[in-house]
Amino acid sequence: MFVFPQRCLCSRSASGRVTARAALNASKASAPHRNCASTAAETEARGVRVRFAPSPTGFLHLGGLRTALYNFLFAQQHAGTFILRLEDTDRSRLVPAAARDIEDQLEWAGIPPDEGGSKGGLYGPYVQSQRLHLYSAAAVALLESGHAYRCFCTNQRLELLKREALRNGQTPRYDNRCRSLHADQVQEKLSAGIPSVVRFRLSDSLEPFQDLVFGFTQHAVGQVEGDPVIVKADGFPTYHLASVVDDWHMQVSHVLRGSEWLISTCKHLQLYRALGWTPPTFAHLPLLLNKDGSKLSKRQGDIFIQHFRQQGVLPEALLDIVTHCGSGFSSNRLGRRLHELIGEFNVSKITAHSALLDLDNLPHFNRVHLQRRIEDDALCRPLVDELKDLIAHSYGDQIEDQEVLQRDYIQRVLHFRKGHISSVKDLISPVHSYLWLRPSISREQLEQLSSEFREIAAKVIQLMQTEHTTEDLNAELKIASKTLKKTKYSSMMKILRVTLSGQQQGPSVSEMILSLGQKEVCCRLQRVLDH
Ligand SMILES: Nc1ncnc2c1ncn2[C@@H]1O[C@H](COP(=O)(O)OP(=O)(O)OP(=O)(O)O)[C@@H](O)[C@H]1O
């Protein structure tokens, strides 16, 4: 059970002013300490500080990735700081491996935090469960100043309130009953060990603010909602208190988060005011939705970043597709890489509409970015290594000619296949197996296509004595077919395709010839002559 400290972080003096000394007393573990009286000028001097604050209740998914990306882009554009903070106060839903996963996936995507996670930083710890003293101090400050109160209502009572409201066609809300408890009643209940939560006393007035995405926004939250819980019965803070306390202590200048928090921002602004703190600037980001209009959520395993990674999706393709379907850029074009996203990002271009994510297009995005990597020598090298491992793993002992594992050969194949494949893994599919294994073809198969199969093989072996480009090889094959008596050009190509790949379909015959190379093509054709 969480115990409130004797001294609060930002306790108020009799005049209600927040005292900086109390802040320093209570936040010894948090450095650098934050003086409650910091001015807007000081905040400006610290520069842009943004945070991505996921809860480790599941692995990082595409929606979270996009919110993280927009924070990263904003920080990069302003030479600011991108913070990763883990909001692990919902203890019942924690997923043990999620915290590590979130950090790993951000690193993999090329958008690692400057502070937080394993990087650490001056404003840590960056995990909320290690910052309980700060929330406790803020809660005590709010209780002392009368902005918060203890609520002893049981779950049964709250459930009854809810059912009654629903029966009357009303939106359920807490009726703020414990607001009116006297200090001695509270003390009595506490002494009797009755469990309690801490609620924040909402004001009924309109709470206007300027959101960078949604524009002027105001909401009289106290008129439609009951007072929110800020410290739960288990002593852990709720999102409302913890995010406000952390954003302030971590000197966050801009909060870029999903638009599901837009309405709650009015509550948060009241909390800032009650604590005597200057709020950050808010930008609520449109949510990424599934094709059916539902919010992408952790409960869908197939949108986790690790899932796409395992499928061979490139990080730049994921960043491209999650920004392409939304807004935040002056123009929209496919194929943007991270440095282009940084250069072109414009927060004023983010629209308030949610964005539908069409993952059917992902293979196309990946194809475009894979082609880029293949064309860049340095980026192509790891692809060659990856493919080599895949080939060895998939075909192992079946490989007759170990040359298929040579770097030059694999690189040549990648260059020929770029623009056609969406993933390196595609190259170990059955349709591409001819690149690594010699096909076995029967004499009957070839005879069915043309009795001149030997002449065809001999002609192409001859053609292989000189080097060709795709164009002149195509022209030479056409000329060669004209010298055949009983075989049309199309049948000749079928024979070559079957001979070289054992398959009826696949890349063009000239591509097959050029990617297999002179020695291997002659070897495969010679086997036909030997039939
Ligand atoms: N579909 C989404 N589109 C855009 N941003 C999102 C989406 N889902 C979450 N976010 C944002 O990512 C950040 C981290 O989110 P969080 O870890 O709480 O994930 P979540 O999917 O919202 O969780 P849950 O599935 O438990 O509701 C928050 O700022 C949140 O607003």
The ligand as a Tripos MOL2 file, in Angstrom:
@<TRIPOS>MOLECULE
LIG
   31    33     1     0     0
SMALL
NO_CHARGES

@<TRIPOS>ATOM
      1 N1         -4.2140    3.5850  -32.9190 N.pl3     1 LIG1
      2 C1         -3.4550    4.5680  -32.5000 C.ar      1 LIG1
      3 N2         -3.1690    5.6040  -33.3180 N.ar      1 LIG1
      4 C2         -2.3640    6.6150  -32.9190 C.ar      1 LIG1
      5 N3         -1.8060    6.6860  -31.6980 N.ar      1 LIG1
      6 C3         -2.0590    5.6900  -30.8340 C.ar      1 LIG1
      7 C4         -2.8830    4.5740  -31.1940 C.ar      1 LIG1
      8 N4         -2.9350    3.7330  -30.1410 N.ar      1 LIG1
      9 C5         -2.1860    4.2950  -29.1760 C.ar      1 LIG1
     10 N5         -1.6660    5.4610  -29.5810 N.ar      1 LIG1
     11 C6         -0.8550    6.4060  -28.8070 C.3       1 LIG1
     12 O1          0.3810    5.8040  -28.4710 O.3       1 LIG1
     13 C7          0.7760    6.2120  -27.1700 C.3       1 LIG1
     14 C8          1.0240    4.9860  -26.3150 C.3       1 LIG1
     15 O2         -0.1590    4.2490  -26.2480 O.3       1 LIG1
     16 P1         -0.4300    3.0330  -25.3020 P.3       1 LIG1
     17 O3          0.8160    2.3520  -24.9470 O.co2     1 LIG1
     18 O4         -1.2820    3.4560  -24.1960 O.co2     1 LIG1
     19 O5         -1.1990    2.0540  -26.3070 O.3       1 LIG1
     20 P2         -2.7320    1.7590  -26.5640 P.3       1 LIG1
     21 O6         -2.8120    0.9010  -27.7760 O.co2     1 LIG1
     22 O7         -3.5140    3.0310  -26.5610 O.co2     1 LIG1
     23 O8         -3.1300    0.8830  -25.3360 O.3       1 LIG1
     24 P3         -4.4540    0.0840  -25.1680 P.3       1 LIG1
     25 O9         -4.5810   -0.9050  -26.3120 O.co2     1 LIG1
     26 O10        -4.2030   -0.5570  -23.8550 O.co2     1 LIG1
     27 O11        -5.5480    1.1050  -25.2000 O.co2     1 LIG1
     28 C9         -0.3360    7.1060  -26.6370 C.3       1 LIG1
     29 O12         0.0150    8.4510  -26.8450 O.3       1 LIG1
     30 C10        -1.5110    6.7430  -27.4880 C.3       1 LIG1
     31 O13        -2.3960    7.8240  -27.6020 O.3       1 LIG1
@<TRIPOS>BOND
     1     1     2 1
     2     2     3 ar
     3     2     7 ar
     4     3     4 ar
     5     4     5 ar
     6     5     6 ar
     7     6     7 ar
     8     6    10 ar
     9     7     8 ar
    10     8     9 ar
    11     9    10 ar
    12    10    11 1
    13    11    12 1
    14    11    30 1
    15    12    13 1
    16    13    14 1
    17    13    28 1
    18    14    15 1
    19    15    16 1
    20    16    17 2
    21    16    18 1
    22    16    19 1
    23    19    20 1
    24    20    21 2
    25    20    22 1
    26    20    23 1
    27    23    24 1
    28    24    25 2
    29    24    26 1
    30    24    27 1
    31    28    29 1
    32    28    30 1
    33    30    31 1
@<TRIPOS>SUBSTRUCTURE
     1 LIG1         1 GROUP 0 **** ****
